[in-house]
Amino acid sequence: MVLMVTHSEALMQRKQRPSGDISTVLASLRQVSRDFMSVREQRYGSFEFNGDSYDLPVFVFSGSSPRSSDSIRLGIFATIHGDEPEGAYSLASFFAELAQNPELAIGYEIRAYPLVNPTGFEDGTRHSRRGKDLNREFWLSSVEPEVISIEDELWRHHFDGLIALHSDDTSEGLYGFVQGPDLSKELLLPALAAAEQFLPRNEQRIIDGFPANRGLIQQGYKGVLAAPPQARHVPFDLVLETPQNAPVDLQVRANVAALKSILAEYRNLQSYAPNI
Ligand SMILES: [Zn+2]
């Protein structure tokens, strides 16, 4: 007898990753927030699905600043696709490094969202348990609670910069997307160069269906996480993609190097052109 496997079952078998445990993925970040006063955990939302309730955690790093109203505000978002937790691991390592070397982040307030899609993470799937690709839902009147909660945060905090961390199992190397002002490109290129200490760059001319130049893509999908379309203050906006089949610790080190580069470069650019 021939064993029949339907197309969707085959797809499930290929894409399904081992299910994830939320407390395990957050453990390192929680340890950093216990060890260092400069990092604290908050909750930016919660929702229920079939009787299970989910808290949405954000970890806030405050670098010392002359006046807190002068802080540069960054939002970093990870695990929007539930099967890409490498970004969450990277945030733990990034915050541990900033907490131990506060001079790296003087003047910054960084809000890190490690688990934008907790049900997808638990299920090991790109989509949320409601079957949505959350990164195609932004600013399109979505009713998905995960998206509404992040949209609230994007309105409330008037970020100067947005960074989304993704990992791509179809890419052999690092690449990224930019949106928003030209400044985004000036930040992404050195960030990729810094990350290249650990992993190669994707040098293909077409990546993910988009024209690319040295790993930089200047187009994107409709509905990706981005600043509110009507916002007067337009932040820089980057997406960093690591090659997901590479060892996780190298993806983490590449992301941390890229993020540190962005902190240094942005501060540098601000000191030349404070109103950029
Ligand atoms: Zn992704």
Residues whose N, C-alpha, C, O or C-beta is under 5 A from the ligand:
A	BS01	ZN	H81 E84 H166 S167
